[in-house]
Amino acid sequence: MKKNNLNILLTNMSKKFDDAEYNQATSTLYAILNSVTYGYDNPLSPQFLNTARDIYSKCSLARALNKTTNKINNSKMFIKHSAKSNIINFTNFKKR
């Protein structure tokens, strides 16, 4: 097998995708190699690259936000109840 960008892409996809995702990706690549344009009129224009960058930006932002909310949920504070007092004792607040 030759070491080119397509083979490197297939190797990376095989490591990260499950069977259904890998089959979808290889079917799409096969169709592209056989001149299916998927709505991109001029294959040499940067329209596809711009769309791909936009999709990646949206998905990476959503992934980052999802990780942030998980971190917030996992580090909830709990309070050890003590005698009623109007003085805040910060040692009563602990992270889980």
Gaussian input, Z-matrix of N, CA and C with variables (Angstrom, degrees):
# hf/3-21g

backbone

0 1
 N
 C     1     B1
 C     2     B2     1     A1
 N     3     B3     2     A2     1     D1
 C     4     B4     3     A3     2     D2
 C     5     B5     4     A4     3     D3
 N     6     B6     5     A5     4     D4
 C     7     B7     6     A6     5     D5
 C     8     B8     7     A7     6     D6
 N     9     B9     8     A8     7     D7
 C    10    B10     9     A9     8     D8
 C    11    B11    10    A10     9     D9
 N    12    B12    11    A11    10    D10
 C    13    B13    12    A12    11    D11
 C    14    B14    13    A13    12    D12
 N    15    B15    14    A14    13    D13
 C    16    B16    15    A15    14    D14
 C    17    B17    16    A16    15    D15
 N    18    B18    17    A17    16    D16
 C    19    B19    18    A18    17    D17
 C    20    B20    19    A19    18    D18
 N    21    B21    20    A20    19    D19
 C    22    B22    21    A21    20    D20
 C    23    B23    22    A22    21    D21
 N    24    B24    23    A23    22    D22
 C    25    B25    24    A24    23    D23
 C    26    B26    25    A25    24    D24
 N    27    B27    26    A26    25    D25
 C    28    B28    27    A27    26    D26
 C    29    B29    28    A28    27    D27
 N    30    B30    29    A29    28    D28
 C    31    B31    30    A30    29    D29
 C    32    B32    31    A31    30    D30
 N    33    B33    32    A32    31    D31
 C    34    B34    33    A33    32    D32
 C    35    B35    34    A34    33    D33
 N    36    B36    35    A35    34    D34
 C    37    B37    36    A36    35    D35
 C    38    B38    37    A37    36    D36
 N    39    B39    38    A38    37    D37
 C    40    B40    39    A39    38    D38
 C    41    B41    40    A40    39    D39
 N    42    B42    41    A41    40    D40
 C    43    B43    42    A42    41    D41
 C    44    B44    43    A43    42    D42
 N    45    B45    44    A44    43    D43
 C    46    B46    45    A45    44    D44
 C    47    B47    46    A46    45    D45
 N    48    B48    47    A47    46    D46
 C    49    B49    48    A48    47    D47
 C    50    B50    49    A49    48    D48
 N    51    B51    50    A50    49    D49
 C    52    B52    51    A51    50    D50
 C    53    B53    52    A52    51    D51
 N    54    B54    53    A53    52    D52
 C    55    B55    54    A54    53    D53
 C    56    B56    55    A55    54    D54
 N    57    B57    56    A56    55    D55
 C    58    B58    57    A57    56    D56
 C    59    B59    58    A58    57    D57
 N    60    B60    59    A59    58    D58
 C    61    B61    60    A60    59    D59
 C    62    B62    61    A61    60    D60
 N    63    B63    62    A62    61    D61
 C    64    B64    63    A63    62    D62
 C    65    B65    64    A64    63    D63
 N    66    B66    65    A65    64    D64
 C    67    B67    66    A66    65    D65
 C    68    B68    67    A67    66    D66
 N    69    B69    68    A68    67    D67
 C    70    B70    69    A69    68    D68
 C    71    B71    70    A70    69    D69
 N    72    B72    71    A71    70    D70
 C    73    B73    72    A72    71    D71
 C    74    B74    73    A73    72    D72
 N    75    B75    74    A74    73    D73
 C    76    B76    75    A75    74    D74
 C    77    B77    76    A76    75    D75
 N    78    B78    77    A77    76    D76
 C    79    B79    78    A78    77    D77
 C    80    B80    79    A79    78    D78
 N    81    B81    80    A80    79    D79
 C    82    B82    81    A81    80    D80
 C    83    B83    82    A82    81    D81
 N    84    B84    83    A83    82    D82
 C    85    B85    84    A84    83    D83
 C    86    B86    85    A85    84    D84
 N    87    B87    86    A86    85    D85
 C    88    B88    87    A87    86    D86
 C    89    B89    88    A88    87    D87
 N    90    B90    89    A89    88    D88
 C    91    B91    90    A90    89    D89
 C    92    B92    91    A91    90    D90
 N    93    B93    92    A92    91    D91
 C    94    B94    93    A93    92    D92
 C    95    B95    94    A94    93    D93
 N    96    B96    95    A95    94    D94
 C    97    B97    96    A96    95    D95
 C    98    B98    97    A97    96    D96
 N    99    B99    98    A98    97    D97
 C   100   B100    99    A99    98    D98
 C   101   B101   100   A100    99    D99
 N   102   B102   101   A101   100   D100
 C   103   B103   102   A102   101   D101
 C   104   B104   103   A103   102   D102
 N   105   B105   104   A104   103   D103
 C   106   B106   105   A105   104   D104
 C   107   B107   106   A106   105   D105
 N   108   B108   107   A107   106   D106
 C   109   B109   108   A108   107   D107
 C   110   B110   109   A109   108   D108
 N   111   B111   110   A110   109   D109
 C   112   B112   111   A111   110   D110
 C   113   B113   112   A112   111   D111
 N   114   B114   113   A113   112   D112
 C   115   B115   114   A114   113   D113
 C   116   B116   115   A115   114   D114
 N   117   B117   116   A116   115   D115
 C   118   B118   117   A117   116   D116
 C   119   B119   118   A118   117   D117
 N   120   B120   119   A119   118   D118
 C   121   B121   120   A120   119   D119
 C   122   B122   121   A121   120   D120
 N   123   B123   122   A122   121   D121
 C   124   B124   123   A123   122   D122
 C   125   B125   124   A124   123   D123
 N   126   B126   125   A125   124   D124
 C   127   B127   126   A126   125   D125
 C   128   B128   127   A127   126   D126
 N   129   B129   128   A128   127   D127
 C   130   B130   129   A129   128   D128
 C   131   B131   130   A130   129   D129
 N   132   B132   131   A131   130   D130
 C   133   B133   132   A132   131   D131
 C   134   B134   133   A133   132   D132
 N   135   B135   134   A134   133   D133
 C   136   B136   135   A135   134   D134
 C   137   B137   136   A136   135   D135
 N   138   B138   137   A137   136   D136
 C   139   B139   138   A138   137   D137
 C   140   B140   139   A139   138   D138
 N   141   B141   140   A140   139   D139
 C   142   B142   141   A141   140   D140
 C   143   B143   142   A142   141   D141
 N   144   B144   143   A143   142   D142
 C   145   B145   144   A144   143   D143
 C   146   B146   145   A145   144   D144
 N   147   B147   146   A146   145   D145
 C   148   B148   147   A147   146   D146
 C   149   B149   148   A148   147   D147
 N   150   B150   149   A149   148   D148
 C   151   B151   150   A150   149   D149
 C   152   B152   151   A151   150   D150
 N   153   B153   152   A152   151   D151
 C   154   B154   153   A153   152   D152
 C   155   B155   154   A154   153   D153
 N   156   B156   155   A155   154   D154
 C   157   B157   156   A156   155   D155
 C   158   B158   157   A157   156   D156
 N   159   B159   158   A158   157   D157
 C   160   B160   159   A159   158   D158
 C   161   B161   160   A160   159   D159
 N   162   B162   161   A161   160   D160
 C   163   B163   162   A162   161   D161
 C   164   B164   163   A163   162   D162
 N   165   B165   164   A164   163   D163
 C   166   B166   165   A165   164   D164
 C   167   B167   166   A166   165   D165
 N   168   B168   167   A167   166   D166
 C   169   B169   168   A168   167   D167
 C   170   B170   169   A169   168   D168
 N   171   B171   170   A170   169   D169
 C   172   B172   171   A171   170   D170
 C   173   B173   172   A172   171   D171
 N   174   B174   173   A173   172   D172
 C   175   B175   174   A174   173   D173
 C   176   B176   175   A175   174   D174
 N   177   B177   176   A176   175   D175
 C   178   B178   177   A177   176   D176
 C   179   B179   178   A178   177   D177
 N   180   B180   179   A179   178   D178
 C   181   B181   180   A180   179   D179
 C   182   B182   181   A181   180   D180
 N   183   B183   182   A182   181   D181
 C   184   B184   183   A183   182   D182
 C   185   B185   184   A184   183   D183
 N   186   B186   185   A185   184   D184
 C   187   B187   186   A186   185   D185
 C   188   B188   187   A187   186   D186
 N   189   B189   188   A188   187   D187
 C   190   B190   189   A189   188   D188
 C   191   B191   190   A190   189   D189
 N   192   B192   191   A191   190   D190
 C   193   B193   192   A192   191   D191
 C   194   B194   193   A193   192   D192
 N   195   B195   194   A194   193   D193
 C   196   B196   195   A195   194   D194
 C   197   B197   196   A196   195   D195
 N   198   B198   197   A197   196   D196
 C   199   B199   198   A198   197   D197
 C   200   B200   199   A199   198   D198
 N   201   B201   200   A200   199   D199
 C   202   B202   201   A201   200   D200
 C   203   B203   202   A202   201   D201
 N   204   B204   203   A203   202   D202
 C   205   B205   204   A204   203   D203
 C   206   B206   205   A205   204   D204
 N   207   B207   206   A206   205   D205
 C   208   B208   207   A207   206   D206
 C   209   B209   208   A208   207   D207
 N   210   B210   209   A209   208   D208
 C   211   B211   210   A210   209   D209
 C   212   B212   211   A211   210   D210
 N   213   B213   212   A212   211   D211
 C   214   B214   213   A213   212   D212
 C   215   B215   214   A214   213   D213
 N   216   B216   215   A215   214   D214
 C   217   B217   216   A216   215   D215
 C   218   B218   217   A217   216   D216
 N   219   B219   218   A218   217   D217
 C   220   B220   219   A219   218   D218
 C   221   B221   220   A220   219   D219
 N   222   B222   221   A221   220   D220
 C   223   B223   222   A222   221   D221
 C   224   B224   223   A223   222   D222
 N   225   B225   224   A224   223   D223
 C   226   B226   225   A225   224   D224
 C   227   B227   226   A226   225   D225
 N   228   B228   227   A227   226   D226
 C   229   B229   228   A228   227   D227
 C   230   B230   229   A229   228   D228
 N   231   B231   230   A230   229   D229
 C   232   B232   231   A231   230   D230
 C   233   B233   232   A232   231   D231
 N   234   B234   233   A233   232   D232
 C   235   B235   234   A234   233   D233
 C   236   B236   235   A235   234   D234
 N   237   B237   236   A236   235   D235
 C   238   B238   237   A237   236   D236
 C   239   B239   238   A238   237   D237
 N   240   B240   239   A239   238   D238
 C   241   B241   240   A240   239   D239
 C   242   B242   241   A241   240   D240
 N   243   B243   242   A242   241   D241
 C   244   B244   243   A243   242   D242
 C   245   B245   244   A244   243   D243
 N   246   B246   245   A245   244   D244
 C   247   B247   246   A246   245   D245
 C   248   B248   247   A247   246   D246
 N   249   B249   248   A248   247   D247
 C   250   B250   249   A249   248   D248
 C   251   B251   250   A250   249   D249
 N   252   B252   251   A251   250   D250
 C   253   B253   252   A252   251   D251
 C   254   B254   253   A253   252   D252
 N   255   B255   254   A254   253   D253
 C   256   B256   255   A255   254   D254
 C   257   B257   256   A256   255   D255
 N   258   B258   257   A257   256   D256
 C   259   B259   258   A258   257   D257
 C   260   B260   259   A259   258   D258
 N   261   B261   260   A260   259   D259
 C   262   B262   261   A261   260   D260
 C   263   B263   262   A262   261   D261
 N   264   B264   263   A263   262   D262
 C   265   B265   264   A264   263   D263
 C   266   B266   265   A265   264   D264
 N   267   B267   266   A266   265   D265
 C   268   B268   267   A267   266   D266
 C   269   B269   268   A268   267   D267
 N   270   B270   269   A269   268   D268
 C   271   B271   270   A270   269   D269
 C   272   B272   271   A271   270   D270
 N   273   B273   272   A272   271   D271
 C   274   B274   273   A273   272   D272
 C   275   B275   274   A274   273   D273
 N   276   B276   275   A275   274   D274
 C   277   B277   276   A276   275   D275
 C   278   B278   277   A277   276   D276
 N   279   B279   278   A278   277   D277
 C   280   B280   279   A279   278   D278
 C   281   B281   280   A280   279   D279
 N   282   B282   281   A281   280   D280
 C   283   B283   282   A282   281   D281
 C   284   B284   283   A283   282   D282
 N   285   B285   284   A284   283   D283
 C   286   B286   285   A285   284   D284
 C   287   B287   286   A286   285   D285

   B1=1.4478
   B2=1.5271
   B3=1.3276
   B4=1.4553
   B5=1.5181
   B6=1.3262
   B7=1.4602
   B8=1.5222
   B9=1.3399
   B10=1.4582
   B11=1.5267
   B12=1.3226
   B13=1.4654
   B14=1.5275
   B15=1.3148
   B16=1.4597
   B17=1.5259
   B18=1.3146
   B19=1.4634
   B20=1.5301
   B21=1.3330
   B22=1.4657
   B23=1.5225
   B24=1.3417
   B25=1.4610
   B26=1.5274
   B27=1.3197
   B28=1.4656
   B29=1.5306
   B30=1.3208
   B31=1.4641
   B32=1.5222
   B33=1.3409
   B34=1.4652
   B35=1.5251
   B36=1.3376
   B37=1.4675
   B38=1.5249
   B39=1.3210
   B40=1.4626
   B41=1.5223
   B42=1.3324
   B43=1.4574
   B44=1.5241
   B45=1.3393
   B46=1.4573
   B47=1.5218
   B48=1.3220
   B49=1.4567
   B50=1.5139
   B51=1.3408
   B52=1.4577
   B53=1.5376
   B54=1.3354
   B55=1.4741
   B56=1.5244
   B57=1.3341
   B58=1.4667
   B59=1.5311
   B60=1.3183
   B61=1.4628
   B62=1.5274
   B63=1.3231
   B64=1.4606
   B65=1.5334
   B66=1.3246
   B67=1.4712
   B68=1.5231
   B69=1.3296
   B70=1.4616
   B71=1.5237
   B72=1.3230
   B73=1.4664
   B74=1.5228
   B75=1.3247
   B76=1.4683
   B77=1.5248
   B78=1.3300
   B79=1.4690
   B80=1.5216
   B81=1.3222
   B82=1.4619
   B83=1.5304
   B84=1.3210
   B85=1.4648
   B86=1.5262
   B87=1.3163
   B88=1.4663
   B89=1.5213
   B90=1.3428
   B91=1.4675
   B92=1.5279
   B93=1.3163
   B94=1.4724
   B95=1.5230
   B96=1.3324
   B97=1.4655
   B98=1.5232
   B99=1.3360
   B100=1.4635
   B101=1.5218
   B102=1.3302
   B103=1.4656
   B104=1.5207
   B105=1.3187
   B106=1.4578
   B107=1.5186
   B108=1.3474
   B109=1.4684
   B110=1.5299
   B111=1.3116
   B112=1.4712
   B113=1.5315
   B114=1.3235
   B115=1.4617
   B116=1.5138
   B117=1.3067
   B118=1.4651
   B119=1.5284
   B120=1.3316
   B121=1.4607
   B122=1.5215
   B123=1.3212
   B124=1.4524
   B125=1.5296
   B126=1.3293
   B127=1.4652
   B128=1.5321
   B129=1.3270
   B130=1.4573
   B131=1.5243
   B132=1.3361
   B133=1.4643
   B134=1.5277
   B135=1.3299
   B136=1.4703
   B137=1.5247
   B138=1.3307
   B139=1.4629
   B140=1.5351
   B141=1.3150
   B142=1.4694
   B143=1.5236
   B144=1.3202
   B145=1.4635
   B146=1.5267
   B147=1.3297
   B148=1.4688
   B149=1.5271
   B150=1.3228
   B151=1.4615
   B152=1.5193
   B153=1.3152
   B154=1.4645
   B155=1.5155
   B156=1.3218
   B157=1.4640
   B158=1.5255
   B159=1.3461
   B160=1.4661
   B161=1.5243
   B162=1.3232
   B163=1.4650
   B164=1.5173
   B165=1.3153
   B166=1.4652
   B167=1.5192
   B168=1.3352
   B169=1.4690
   B170=1.5174
   B171=1.3325
   B172=1.4684
   B173=1.5227
   B174=1.3195
   B175=1.4714
   B176=1.5240
   B177=1.3280
   B178=1.4620
   B179=1.5206
   B180=1.3370
   B181=1.4628
   B182=1.5189
   B183=1.3327
   B184=1.4603
   B185=1.5254
   B186=1.3260
   B187=1.4626
   B188=1.5293
   B189=1.3314
   B190=1.4616
   B191=1.5283
   B192=1.3253
   B193=1.4616
   B194=1.5172
   B195=1.3110
   B196=1.4617
   B197=1.5200
   B198=1.3294
   B199=1.4651
   B200=1.5195
   B201=1.3328
   B202=1.4565
   B203=1.5204
   B204=1.3353
   B205=1.4618
   B206=1.5123
   B207=1.3252
   B208=1.4631
   B209=1.5172
   B210=1.3317
   B211=1.4550
   B212=1.5164
   B213=1.3407
   B214=1.4611
   B215=1.5215
   B216=1.3191
   B217=1.4623
   B218=1.5207
   B219=1.3107
   B220=1.4551
   B221=1.5203
   B222=1.3166
   B223=1.4583
   B224=1.5250
   B225=1.3135
   B226=1.4551
   B227=1.5150
   B228=1.2979
   B229=1.4534
   B230=1.5321
   B231=1.2980
   B232=1.4581
   B233=1.5186
   B234=1.3078
   B235=1.4593
   B236=1.5096
   B237=1.3195
   B238=1.4582
   B239=1.5247
   B240=1.3002
   B241=1.4523
   B242=1.5208
   B243=1.2972
   B244=1.4560
   B245=1.5254
   B246=1.2905
   B247=1.4585
   B248=1.5197
   B249=1.3087
   B250=1.4586
   B251=1.5210
   B252=1.3163
   B253=1.4518
   B254=1.5181
   B255=1.3163
   B256=1.4539
   B257=1.5291
   B258=1.3140
   B259=1.4605
   B260=1.5282
   B261=1.3301
   B262=1.4674
   B263=1.5136
   B264=1.2992
   B265=1.4501
   B266=1.5275
   B267=1.3279
   B268=1.4556
   B269=1.5125
   B270=1.2959
   B271=1.4576
   B272=1.5230
   B273=1.3179
   B274=1.4616
   B275=1.5160
   B276=1.3001
   B277=1.4619
   B278=1.5201
   B279=1.3131
   B280=1.4655
   B281=1.5198
   B282=1.3169
   B283=1.4516
   B284=1.5132
   B285=1.3084
   B286=1.4579
   B287=1.4866
   A1=108.32
   A2=115.24
   A3=120.39
   A4=110.44
   A5=115.71
   A6=121.92
   A7=107.88
   A8=117.64
   A9=121.34
   A10=108.62
   A11=116.45
   A12=120.33
   A13=112.52
   A14=117.85
   A15=120.32
   A16=110.99
   A17=117.17
   A18=119.80
   A19=111.93
   A20=116.70
   A21=119.96
   A22=109.92
   A23=116.71
   A24=121.14
   A25=110.89
   A26=117.84
   A27=121.35
   A28=111.12
   A29=116.79
   A30=120.51
   A31=110.95
   A32=116.73
   A33=120.37
   A34=111.63
   A35=116.73
   A36=120.16
   A37=110.60
   A38=117.39
   A39=119.70
   A40=111.71
   A41=117.02
   A42=120.72
   A43=112.48
   A44=117.62
   A45=120.86
   A46=114.61
   A47=118.56
   A48=121.61
   A49=111.26
   A50=115.72
   A51=119.03
   A52=107.46
   A53=117.16
   A54=120.65
   A55=112.79
   A56=117.49
   A57=120.74
   A58=111.10
   A59=117.16
   A60=120.74
   A61=110.91
   A62=116.54
   A63=120.49
   A64=110.32
   A65=117.49
   A66=120.63
   A67=110.90
   A68=117.93
   A69=120.90
   A70=110.74
   A71=116.70
   A72=120.61
   A73=111.29
   A74=117.66
   A75=119.38
   A76=111.16
   A77=118.05
   A78=120.47
   A79=110.51
   A80=116.91
   A81=121.45
   A82=110.29
   A83=117.03
   A84=119.87
   A85=111.47
   A86=117.20
   A87=121.53
   A88=110.40
   A89=115.67
   A90=119.46
   A91=110.54
   A92=116.67
   A93=120.00
   A94=110.64
   A95=116.87
   A96=120.13
   A97=111.87
   A98=116.42
   A99=121.16
   A100=111.83
   A101=116.95
   A102=125.54
   A103=115.86
   A104=120.00
   A105=121.23
   A106=106.77
   A107=117.82
   A108=120.67
   A109=113.38
   A110=119.88
   A111=123.51
   A112=112.61
   A113=116.52
   A114=121.06
   A115=115.17
   A116=118.76
   A117=121.61
   A118=107.33
   A119=114.97
   A120=120.23
   A121=112.98
   A122=116.67
   A123=120.71
   A124=108.11
   A125=117.85
   A126=119.51
   A127=113.86
   A128=118.15
   A129=120.84
   A130=113.02
   A131=117.79
   A132=119.35
   A133=109.66
   A134=117.68
   A135=120.75
   A136=113.72
   A137=117.54
   A138=121.39
   A139=111.55
   A140=117.46
   A141=120.23
   A142=111.29
   A143=117.44
   A144=120.53
   A145=111.44
   A146=117.26
   A147=120.73
   A148=110.75
   A149=117.01
   A150=120.86
   A151=110.71
   A152=116.82
   A153=120.92
   A154=110.95
   A155=117.71
   A156=121.56
   A157=111.06
   A158=117.17
   A159=121.24
   A160=111.44
   A161=116.53
   A162=120.83
   A163=110.11
   A164=117.30
   A165=120.59
   A166=110.80
   A167=116.78
   A168=120.30
   A169=111.37
   A170=116.85
   A171=120.65
   A172=111.00
   A173=117.05
   A174=120.29
   A175=111.50
   A176=117.98
   A177=119.33
   A178=110.88
   A179=117.86
   A180=120.83
   A181=110.27
   A182=116.73
   A183=120.19
   A184=110.76
   A185=117.02
   A186=121.07
   A187=110.48
   A188=116.96
   A189=121.24
   A190=110.87
   A191=116.68
   A192=119.81
   A193=110.88
   A194=117.11
   A195=121.14
   A196=110.08
   A197=117.87
   A198=121.02
   A199=110.47
   A200=117.46
   A201=121.23
   A202=110.79
   A203=117.81
   A204=119.74
   A205=110.69
   A206=118.12
   A207=120.20
   A208=110.78
   A209=117.06
   A210=119.75
   A211=111.11
   A212=116.14
   A213=119.78
   A214=110.14
   A215=117.21
   A216=120.31
   A217=111.80
   A218=118.19
   A219=121.26
   A220=113.23
   A221=117.92
   A222=119.14
   A223=111.17
   A224=116.48
   A225=120.85
   A226=109.54
   A227=114.67
   A228=120.34
   A229=108.44
   A230=116.29
   A231=118.77
   A232=108.03
   A233=114.81
   A234=121.00
   A235=109.19
   A236=115.51
   A237=120.24
   A238=106.59
   A239=116.43
   A240=119.71
   A241=110.45
   A242=115.12
   A243=120.50
   A244=108.49
   A245=116.17
   A246=120.94
   A247=109.23
   A248=115.79
   A249=119.83
   A250=109.65
   A251=114.09
   A252=119.92
   A253=107.89
   A254=117.51
   A255=120.13
   A256=111.50
   A257=117.84
   A258=123.07
   A259=108.32
   A260=115.15
   A261=119.80
   A262=108.36
   A263=116.02
   A264=122.01
   A265=107.10
   A266=117.42
   A267=121.04
   A268=113.90
   A269=118.78
   A270=119.63
   A271=110.93
   A272=117.46
   A273=120.77
   A274=112.58
   A275=117.22
   A276=122.01
   A277=107.75
   A278=116.36
   A279=120.42
   A280=109.07
   A281=115.62
   A282=120.69
   A283=108.63
   A284=114.63
   A285=119.28
   A286=109.42
   D1=130.70
   D2=179.31
   D3=-74.48
   D4=149.38
   D5=177.91
   D6=-92.96
   D7=93.98
   D8=175.56
   D9=-132.77
   D10=175.86
   D11=-174.76
   D12=-60.41
   D13=-36.81
   D14=-179.77
   D15=-66.47
   D16=-44.06
   D17=179.04
   D18=-67.39
   D19=-35.81
   D20=175.91
   D21=-64.81
   D22=-41.61
   D23=177.36
   D24=-61.49
   D25=-45.24
   D26=179.16
   D27=-62.31
   D28=-39.20
   D29=177.94
   D30=-64.29
   D31=-45.81
   D32=179.06
   D33=-63.06
   D34=-41.10
   D35=179.07
   D36=-65.14
   D37=-38.86
   D38=-178.66
   D39=-66.02
   D40=-27.11
   D41=178.63
   D42=-79.02
   D43=-29.07
   D44=-172.59
   D45=-106.30
   D46=-24.53
   D47=-174.76
   D48=-96.37
   D49=152.45
   D50=170.46
   D51=-82.98
   D52=-179.13
   D53=-174.59
   D54=-58.97
   D55=-46.13
   D56=-177.31
   D57=-65.16
   D58=-42.84
   D59=179.57
   D60=-65.77
   D61=-41.13
   D62=-179.83
   D63=-65.76
   D64=-41.75
   D65=178.28
   D66=-64.23
   D67=-40.78
   D68=177.64
   D69=-62.80
   D70=-44.32
   D71=-178.76
   D72=-65.40
   D73=-44.22
   D74=-179.35
   D75=-68.63
   D76=-34.96
   D77=176.32
   D78=-64.41
   D79=-41.02
   D80=179.16
   D81=-66.13
   D82=-44.70
   D83=177.65
   D84=-61.88
   D85=-39.66
   D86=178.29
   D87=-62.43
   D88=-41.92
   D89=179.34
   D90=-65.60
   D91=-40.16
   D92=178.65
   D93=-63.94
   D94=-40.93
   D95=177.84
   D96=-63.79
   D97=-21.75
   D98=178.87
   D99=-104.25
   D100=28.47
   D101=168.85
   D102=74.48
   D103=22.03
   D104=171.19
   D105=-78.56
   D106=130.13
   D107=-172.38
   D108=-98.62
   D109=-15.99
   D110=179.11
   D111=53.48
   D112=38.41
   D113=174.85
   D114=87.13
   D115=-1.28
   D116=176.25
   D117=-92.37
   D118=108.85
   D119=-173.05
   D120=-66.17
   D121=-44.84
   D122=-178.78
   D123=-109.71
   D124=107.48
   D125=-176.42
   D126=-65.75
   D127=-16.09
   D128=-179.40
   D129=-94.89
   D130=-2.57
   D131=179.13
   D132=-80.58
   D133=158.00
   D134=179.79
   D135=-79.81
   D136=10.82
   D137=-177.83
   D138=-58.00
   D139=-44.50
   D140=179.60
   D141=-63.21
   D142=-43.96
   D143=-179.55
   D144=-63.56
   D145=-38.66
   D146=177.22
   D147=-65.25
   D148=-43.41
   D149=178.26
   D150=-63.35
   D151=-43.47
   D152=179.43
   D153=-62.68
   D154=-41.28
   D155=178.76
   D156=-65.07
   D157=-40.49
   D158=178.23
   D159=-63.55
   D160=-43.74
   D161=179.17
   D162=-63.42
   D163=-43.38
   D164=179.49
   D165=-63.13
   D166=-42.19
   D167=179.71
   D168=-61.12
   D169=-45.47
   D170=179.90
   D171=-63.75
   D172=-44.97
   D173=-177.45
   D174=-69.74
   D175=-39.26
   D176=179.55
   D177=-69.23
   D178=-34.00
   D179=175.81
   D180=-65.70
   D181=-44.47
   D182=178.41
   D183=-63.06
   D184=-39.70
   D185=178.60
   D186=-64.76
   D187=-41.20
   D188=179.15
   D189=-66.20
   D190=-41.09
   D191=178.40
   D192=-65.99
   D193=-37.43
   D194=179.10
   D195=-64.58
   D196=-41.81
   D197=178.16
   D198=-65.32
   D199=-37.56
   D200=-179.57
   D201=-64.99
   D202=-44.92
   D203=-179.81
   D204=-66.28
   D205=-33.46
   D206=176.81
   D207=-65.81
   D208=-40.00
   D209=178.66
   D210=-64.81
   D211=-39.72
   D212=179.49
   D213=-65.73
   D214=-43.95
   D215=-179.55
   D216=-66.27
   D217=-34.28
   D218=-177.54
   D219=-77.29
   D220=-19.77
   D221=-177.66
   D222=-111.91
   D223=43.69
   D224=176.89
   D225=-66.34
   D226=149.15
   D227=178.99
   D228=-93.02
   D229=144.79
   D230=171.32
   D231=-127.00
   D232=154.51
   D233=-172.49
   D234=-112.26
   D235=130.82
   D236=170.02
   D237=-85.01
   D238=121.20
   D239=-177.22
   D240=-75.02
   D241=135.71
   D242=178.99
   D243=-128.63
   D244=-176.42
   D245=179.60
   D246=-59.25
   D247=147.84
   D248=-177.91
   D249=-64.12
   D250=126.83
   D251=-177.52
   D252=-156.01
   D253=153.72
   D254=176.38
   D255=-93.19
   D256=7.37
   D257=177.90
   D258=-100.85
   D259=130.94
   D260=179.84
   D261=-87.17
   D262=121.37
   D263=175.87
   D264=-102.93
   D265=106.41
   D266=-174.83
   D267=-69.09
   D268=-13.37
   D269=175.59
   D270=-73.02
   D271=-13.11
   D272=176.37
   D273=-78.48
   D274=-12.80
   D275=179.61
   D276=-100.24
   D277=122.30
   D278=179.94
   D279=-132.43
   D280=147.94
   D281=173.61
   D282=-83.36
   D283=146.93
   D284=175.06
   D285=-79.27

